Amino acid sequence: MNARLLLLLVLALAPVARAQDLAPSTEAGDTAVLDRDIGPLKDRVPPVTGHTFLMARRFEIAPTFSLSFRDAFWSKYVIGATATYHFTETIGLALRGGYAFTSISNSAQICPPNEACRKPTTEELDGKGPGQIKLITALDFEWAPLYGKISLLAEGFAHFNLYLIGGPVAIQYQAPKDANAPGSEAAWAVGGEAGLGMRFIFNRWMALRFELRDAIYREKTKGATETTGASYQIRNQLFFDIGLSFFFPNSFTEG
């Protein structure tokens, strides 16, 4: 009888001993190690080791391609580049330039007397339809108040920043000739532009950027005569830009 009681006592205490062997230590450090090693997020969310991307005291060079939209007469396709110096993470100064190739907009129509309306030729619209832009230059101040990241199927993140731009702009366009002469001649106009942009960051030195800009300027619309002179009208031109940014130096030091 004594032997049977002793055996039952040993079997009853054995699970308790095994549970005590597997129980984590009450110290915070041991608990953190256990959670890290066997927790459900192991190998799924890597620890944050530092900033993925910084812009302060770096140059940004971006070849760009721009499209105009809401064109009444001339559609523009602009090949250009933007050079930006970032003083801080949020403040930068950008110099922009581009050359525009023009074509007649699908919205343009000419209706000769006793004829059906049709799309005008380049010679018929040259010097008459506004918005015939050739060169665009601008000096933009940039403010980037927002930096964030977008989850990609819970396996990674796409980093981005959102920024506002604004500053003076100079535009060369084809203006009507004086005295109502046929054709056009090059003229310059000064105005301002404002816009919104976003960068999607690939790594520490390269990003894809998109911008929506509105350029406002005064354009000559009618040839000068001896009595009335030339007339001008305020124009605004919307552009959508896409570019690939390269940052120099191509690395950075935190702090």
Protein Blocks (a to p, Z undefined) as FASTA:
>chain_A
ZZmmmmmmmmmmmmmmmmmmmpccfbfklmmmmmmmmmmkgoklccdfbdfbdfehpacd
dddddddehifkbccddddddddddfblmbccddddddddddddfkbccddehiacdddd
fklmgokaghiafbdcdddddddfbccdddehhlaccdddddddddddddddddddehhi
gcjdddddddddddddddddfblmbccddddddddddddfbdcdfklopadddddddddd
ddddddddfbdceZZ
